[in-house]
Amino acid sequence: MNISLRLAAAFLAGAALTAAAGSPSSSGPAMSPNVLFIAVDDLNHWVGYLGRNPQTLTPHMDRLARRGVWFTRSYCAAPVCNPSRAALMSGLRPGSTGVYDNQENFAPVIPEAITLTTQFRKAGYYVCGAGKIYHSSVYRPGEWDDWFRSARGAGREEDGAPETQVQAGKLPITPLNCGDDDMPDARFVRYAIEQLNRKHDRPFFIACGLTKPHLPWSVPKQYYERFPIEQIELPPCREDDLEDLPPIALRFALSSGDHAAILAQGGTNTWKQAIRAYLATISFCDTMVGRLLDAYDRSPERDRTILCFWSDHGWHLGEKQHWRKFALWEESTRAPFIWIVPGLTPADGRCDRTVDFMSIYPTLMDLCGIPTPAHVQGRSLRTLLANPKAPWDAPAITTYRQNNHSIRTELWRYTRYADGGQELYDETADPYEWVNLARKEGASAPTIQRLSSWLPAENKPPAPSSPNPAARPRRANRP
């Protein structure tokens, strides 16, 4: 099919979706598409279809990508669980709420009335969920019609005895003597599948939040066995990588002390053990995604159900001598992002445009015919979902703590810190961000000036933490 025919087909498909969606005020919610909303915790770009790490095994995520539009440059709003999820679900960037880190309580600064799920409820949807959607699996009852509460603690692997239990520095590695169904994520998936199979008298929004590959890296031992330690390869690294960083970035790189502890414990062998554990946990997560995708395919509502798949941020495994998230580089900010929109998205639609997850809220509003609230700061991806090669001029913006921002375009990453420190990377020539071009002021000045125009102007003080547990939203794992 030539490009003109493809564009025409995409236009007609988009028109059909709009007609099906209608608007809550006109044709009523019964005509609206459903949504399956799959969130993953701490999954970086080590997935097969992105090609960043050839060791990974993600056949089900790869299968999901082949079914819809997958983004090669998709980034979180914040490289930390709480602010990333709070931003995505509220439509407000971290600087607009003051929610920058895990200890800050989002509930007082993000009213229930403005959140993504509340808009679906107001539009007449049945809204339900399980697992980790907000940080620590907290939930506010007013945002959901139903929320799954597990009989045991959500995210605590207490159902399987450890096969072995070791530490890579401070990172727990725990192959388990248990089956997949003993894991909390399997219970969350089972709940989502039950909801998919139910007969609904109104459109539904089903959220399923998978907790793996978040620490602890405790999954059934069969997943570890897929990755023989002698075959594990280290990620590309340079010993002098930190020499051109500004002081605040250097502190971020070394803040956890994980890398030094891992090398002191067992050198590269311990480093490989940690990489193996992360790969094993990704593989378990992939199995859970496969169960959801199989159920989606069997669902009688499949042809009317949008599927949105995302992870809250990336993860470092020794790149830039850094582990975990908590930084503004590629490894901690890039994460998988896939959409299936029946009648709109092409199969295996690779999109190389640079987007961030603030787009999720307005895109779902757009696709489902629900008015986007005025406060929402993201931009709908509908044009890219219909035509992944369509023009797109907005960068991805990621914030870590107050007034530290990173601007990612297709060619560049520019980061400015609160103390004025800067980083600039040519992402084509330097995909592992080894050479900070901001130190070459004359040559980089025009690029820095252009990218600086995207820096967020709003940088509110950090929201208060909540030392009183009674003041926090209820946790999903409390019966």
C-alpha positions in Angstrom: 0.0 0.0 0.0 1.5 3.4 -1.0 1.7 6.3 1.5 -1.4 8.1 0.2 -3.5 5.0 0.7 -2.1 4.4 4.1 -2.8 7.9 5.2 -6.3 7.7 3.8 -6.9 4.4 5.7 -5.6 6.0 8.9 -7.9 8.9 8.4 -11.0 6.7 7.9 -10.0 4.5 10.8 -9.7 7.6 13.0 -13.1 8.9 11.9 -14.6 5.5 12.7 -13.1 5.5 16.2 -14.4 9.1 16.7 -17.9 8.0 15.7 -17.7 5.0 18.0 -16.5 7.1 20.9 -19.0 9.9 20.4 -19.2 12.1 23.4 -20.8 11.5 26.9 -23.2 14.4 26.3 -24.4 13.2 22.9 -24.4 9.5 22.0 -23.8 8.4 25.6 -21.1 6.3 27.2 -22.4 3.0 25.8 -20.8 3.9 22.5 -17.4 4.7 23.9 -14.4 2.4 23.6 -13.1 0.5 26.6 -9.6 0.8 28.0 -7.1 -1.8 29.3 -4.4 0.2 31.1 -1.2 -1.8 31.9 1.4 -0.2 34.2 4.8 -1.8 34.9 7.2 -0.8 37.7 10.9 -0.1 37.1 11.0 -1.6 33.6 13.7 0.1 31.6 14.3 -0.2 27.8 15.7 -3.7 28.1 12.9 -5.2 26.0 13.5 -7.1 22.9 11.7 -4.9 20.4 13.8 -1.8 21.4 17.1 -3.6 20.9 18.9 -1.9 23.8 20.0 -5.2 25.4 20.1 -8.4 23.3 20.2 -10.6 26.4 16.7 -9.8 27.4 13.8 -12.3 26.8 10.5 -10.5 26.3 8.5 -12.4 23.6 5.1 -11.3 24.9 6.0 -7.6 25.0 7.5 -8.0 21.6 4.3 -9.6 20.4 2.3 -6.7 22.0 4.5 -4.2 20.1 3.8 -5.9 16.8 0.1 -5.5 17.4 0.1 -1.7 17.6 2.3 1.5 17.7 5.4 1.3 19.8 7.6 4.3 20.6 11.4 4.2 20.4 11.8 7.5 22.4 9.3 7.5 25.3 10.2 9.0 28.6 8.8 9.4 32.1 7.8 12.7 33.7 10.0 11.9 36.7 12.5 9.1 37.3 10.9 8.1 40.6 7.8 6.0 41.3 5.6 8.5 43.2 6.1 11.7 41.1 6.0 9.8 37.8 2.7 8.2 38.6 1.2 11.3 40.3 2.1 13.3 37.2 0.7 10.8 34.7 -2.6 10.3 36.6 -3.2 13.9 37.4 -2.0 15.5 34.1 0.2 17.9 36.1 4.0 17.9 35.9 6.0 17.6 39.1 6.8 21.3 39.1 3.1 22.1 39.1 2.3 20.0 42.2 5.6 19.9 44.1 5.5 16.1 44.1 9.2 15.4 43.2 10.1 12.3 45.3 8.7 9.2 47.0 8.3 10.7 50.5 6.0 13.5 49.4 2.2 12.9 49.8 0.4 13.6 46.5 -3.1 13.4 48.0 -3.4 17.0 49.4 -2.0 18.7 46.3 -3.8 16.5 43.7 -7.6 16.5 44.3 -9.5 13.4 43.3 -11.7 15.4 41.0 -8.9 16.1 38.5 -7.4 12.6 38.0 -7.6 10.4 34.9 -9.8 7.7 36.4 -12.2 10.3 37.8 -12.8 11.7 34.3 -13.7 8.2 33.2 -16.1 7.7 36.1 -17.8 11.0 35.4 -18.2 10.0 31.7 -20.1 6.9 32.8 -17.3 4.3 32.7 -17.0 1.4 35.1 -13.5 2.0 36.5 -11.6 -0.8 38.3 -8.0 -1.7 39.1 -5.4 -3.8 40.8 -1.8 -3.6 41.7 0.5 -0.6 41.6 -1.1 2.4 39.8 -0.2 5.0 42.3 3.0 4.7 44.4 3.0 1.9 47.0 -0.3 0.6 45.7 -2.3 3.4 47.5 -5.7 4.2 46.2 -8.5 6.7 46.9 -11.9 5.1 46.8 -13.5 8.0 45.0 -11.4 7.3 41.9 -12.6 3.7 41.4 -15.8 1.7 41.2 -13.9 -1.3 42.3 -10.3 -2.0 43.6 -8.8 -5.4 44.1 -7.5 -6.1 47.6 -5.3 -9.2 47.8 -5.6 -11.5 50.8 -1.9 -11.0 51.4 0.4 -8.0 51.1 0.6 -6.6 47.6 4.1 -6.9 46.3 5.5 -9.0 49.2 6.8 -12.4 48.0 5.8 -14.3 51.1 4.2 -17.2 49.3 7.5 -18.7 48.1 10.5 -19.9 50.1 13.8 -18.5 48.8 15.8 -20.9 46.7 18.8 -18.7 47.6 19.0 -15.3 49.1 22.0 -13.1 48.3 22.9 -9.4 48.1 24.6 -7.6 45.2 25.8 -4.7 47.3 22.4 -3.5 48.7 20.3 -5.1 46.0 18.4 -8.3 47.0 18.6 -11.3 44.7 16.1 -14.0 45.6 15.1 -16.9 43.3 12.0 -18.4 44.8 10.7 -22.0 45.2 7.2 -21.2 44.0 5.1 -21.0 40.9 3.9 -18.0 38.9 0.5 -18.2 40.5 1.9 -17.7 43.9 3.1 -14.2 43.0 1.2 -11.0 43.8 1.4 -9.9 40.2 -0.4 -13.1 39.1 -3.3 -12.2 41.4 -3.5 -8.7 39.9 -3.5 -10.2 36.4 -6.1 -12.7 37.4 -8.4 -9.9 38.6 -7.9 -7.9 35.4 -8.7 -11.0 33.3 -11.8 -11.6 35.3 -12.9 -8.1 34.7 -12.2 -8.4 30.9 -14.3 -11.6 30.8 -17.3 -10.0 32.7 -20.3 -8.8 30.9 -20.4 -5.1 31.3 -23.4 -2.8 30.8 -21.2 0.2 30.3 -17.8 0.9 28.9 -14.9 -0.1 31.2 -11.5 1.2 32.2 -9.4 -1.7 33.7 -6.1 -0.8 35.3 -3.5 -3.5 36.1 -0.3 -2.4 37.8 2.5 -5.0 37.7 5.1 -4.6 40.5 8.0 -6.4 38.9 10.7 -5.8 37.9 10.8 -3.5 41.0 13.1 -4.7 43.8 13.3 -7.2 45.5 14.3 -9.3 42.5 12.4 -12.2 43.9 10.7 -14.3 41.2 10.4 -18.1 40.6 13.8 -19.7 40.1 12.9 -20.9 36.6 13.3 -17.3 35.4 16.8 -17.1 36.8 17.6 -20.4 35.0 17.0 -18.7 31.6 20.1 -16.6 32.1 23.2 -18.6 32.8 25.6 -16.4 34.7 28.5 -17.3 32.4 26.6 -15.7 29.5 25.8 -12.4 31.2 27.4 -9.4 29.6 27.9 -6.0 31.2 26.4 -2.9 29.7 28.8 -0.5 27.9 30.6 1.7 30.4 33.6 4.0 30.6 35.7 4.4 33.7 36.1 8.2 33.0 32.4 8.7 32.4 31.8 10.9 35.4 34.7 13.3 34.8 32.7 15.8 32.8 29.6 16.0 35.0 28.6 19.1 37.0 28.8 18.6 40.8 25.0 18.0 41.3 24.9 15.3 38.6 27.9 13.6 40.1 26.1 13.4 43.4 23.1 11.9 41.7 25.3 9.3 40.0 27.0 8.2 43.3 24.1 8.8 45.7 23.1 5.2 46.5 26.7 3.9 46.6 25.5 0.7 44.9 28.1 0.5 42.3 31.1 0.8 44.6 29.5 -1.7 47.0 28.9 -4.2 44.1 32.4 -4.0 42.9 33.9 -4.2 46.4 31.8 -7.3 47.1 32.8 -9.4 44.0 33.8 -7.2 41.1 32.3 -7.8 37.8 31.0 -11.2 38.8 28.6 -9.6 41.4 27.7 -7.0 38.8 26.7 -9.8 36.5 24.6 -11.5 39.2 22.6 -8.3 39.6 22.1 -8.0 35.8 21.0 -11.6 35.7 18.5 -10.9 38.5 17.0 -7.9 36.7 16.8 -9.9 33.4 15.0 -12.7 35.3 12.5 -10.4 36.8 11.8 -8.7 33.5 11.2 -12.2 32.1 8.7 -12.9 34.8 7.0 -9.6 34.1 6.8 -10.5 30.4 5.0 -13.7 31.3 2.4 -11.7 33.2 2.0 -9.4 30.1 1.5 -12.4 28.0 -1.4 -13.6 30.1 -3.0 -10.2 29.8 -2.5 -10.1 26.1 -4.0 -13.5 25.6 -7.0 -12.5 27.7 -7.4 -9.3 25.7 -7.4 -11.3 22.5 -10.1 -13.7 23.8 -12.2 -10.9 25.2 -15.5 -10.3 23.4 -14.8 -6.6 23.7 -11.4 -6.8 22.1 -12.4 -4.8 19.0 -13.7 -2.0 21.1 -10.9 -2.0 23.7 -7.9 0.4 23.7 -4.7 -1.1 25.2 -2.2 1.3 26.7 1.1 -0.2 28.1 3.7 1.8 30.0 6.4 1.7 32.7 6.8 4.4 35.3 10.5 5.1 34.5 13.8 3.3 33.6 16.6 1.8 35.6 20.4 2.0 35.7 22.5 -1.2 36.1 25.9 0.4 36.4 25.8 2.8 33.5 27.4 6.0 34.6 28.4 4.1 37.7 24.8 4.5 38.8 22.1 2.0 39.9 18.3 2.3 40.3 16.5 5.4 38.9 16.9 8.8 40.6 18.8 10.6 37.8 18.2 12.4 34.5 20.0 10.2 32.0 18.7 7.9 29.3 18.7 4.7 31.3 16.6 6.1 34.1 14.2 8.1 32.0 13.4 5.9 29.0 10.7 3.2 29.3 8.5 1.1 27.1 5.3 2.6 25.6 2.9 0.7 23.4 -0.7 1.5 22.2 -3.3 -0.7 20.5 -6.3 1.3 19.3 -8.7 -0.8 17.2 -9.4 0.9 13.9 -6.7 3.5 14.4 -3.2 2.1 15.1 -1.3 0.2 12.3 0.3 -3.1 13.2 4.0 -3.0 14.1 3.9 0.8 13.9 7.3 2.1 14.9 7.2 5.7 16.1 10.6 7.5 16.4 9.1 10.8 17.7 10.1 11.8 21.2 7.2 11.8 23.7 6.7 11.7 27.4 4.0 10.0 29.5 2.2 13.3 30.2 0.6 12.4 26.8 -1.3 9.4 28.2 -4.1 11.4 30.0 -5.0 13.6 27.1 -4.7 10.8 24.5 -7.1 8.6 26.4 -9.5 11.6 26.7 -9.2 12.2 23.0 -9.7 8.6 21.9 -12.7 8.0 24.2 -14.5 11.2 23.4 -14.2 12.7 26.9 -13.4 16.4 27.2 -9.8 17.0 28.3 -9.8 19.0 31.5 -8.2 22.5 31.2 -5.5 21.7 33.7 -3.9 18.8 31.8 -0.4 19.7 30.6 0.2 16.9 28.1 -0.7 16.6 24.5 -2.7 14.0 22.7 -0.8 11.4 20.6 -3.7 10.6 18.3 -2.0 11.9 15.2 1.1 9.7 15.9 -1.1 6.7 16.7 -2.8 7.0 13.3 0.5 7.8 11.5 3.7 7.1 13.4 5.7 9.1 11.0 3.6 12.3 11.4 5.4 15.5 12.3 5.8 16.2 16.0 7.6 19.2 17.5 7.4 18.7 21.2 10.3 17.1 23.2 10.0 14.8 26.2 10.5 16.6 29.6 11.7 14.8 32.7 12.0 16.4 36.2 14.0 15.0 39.2 13.6 17.0 42.4 12.9 20.7 42.3 14.1 22.7 39.3 16.2 19.9 37.7 14.9 19.2 34.2 16.0 17.2 31.2 14.8 18.0 27.7 15.0 15.0 25.2 14.5 15.5 21.5 15.2 13.0 18.7 18.8 14.3 18.4 19.7 15.8 21.8 19.4 15.5 25.6 19.9 18.8 27.4 19.7 18.9 31.3 19.9 21.9 33.5 20.1 21.6 37.2 18.9 23.9 40.0 22.5 25.2 40.6 23.0 26.1 36.9 25.0 22.9 36.0 24.4 21.6 32.5 24.7 18.5 30.4 24.2 18.2 26.6 24.5 14.9 24.7 24.4 14.1 21.0 22.1 11.0 21.2 23.0 9.9 17.7 26.7 9.8 18.1 26.7 9.1 21.8 23.7 7.0 22.8 25.3 6.1 26.2 25.8 9.8 27.0 29.5 9.7 27.7 30.6 13.1 26.4 29.0 16.2 28.0 29.0 18.7 25.2 27.8 21.5 27.5 31.5 21.9 28.5 32.2 23.1 25.0 30.3 26.3 25.5 31.0 28.0 22.1 30.0 25.0 20.0 27.0 24.0 22.1 25.5 27.5 22.9 23.0 27.6 20.0 21.6 24.1 20.8 21.4 24.9 24.5 19.6 28.2 23.9 17.1 26.5 21.7 16.4 23.6 24.0 16.3 25.9 27.1 13.0 27.3 25.8 11.3 24.1 26.8 12.4 24.2 30.4 9.3 24.3 32.7 8.7 27.7 34.3 6.8 26.3 37.2 8.9 24.8 40.1 6.8 24.7 43.2 8.3 23.9 46.6 8.2 20.2 47.5 4.9 19.0 48.7 4.8 18.1 52.4 5.6 14.5 53.4 3.0 12.7 55.5 4.4 11.3 58.7 0.9 10.5 59.9 -0.2 7.2 58.2 -3.8 8.1 58.8 -3.4 11.1 56.6 -2.2 9.1 53.6 -4.5 7.5 51.0 -5.5 4.0 51.8 -3.1 1.2 50.8 -4.5 -1.4 48.4 -3.1 -4.3 50.3 -5.0 -3.5 53.5 -8.2 -5.6 53.7 
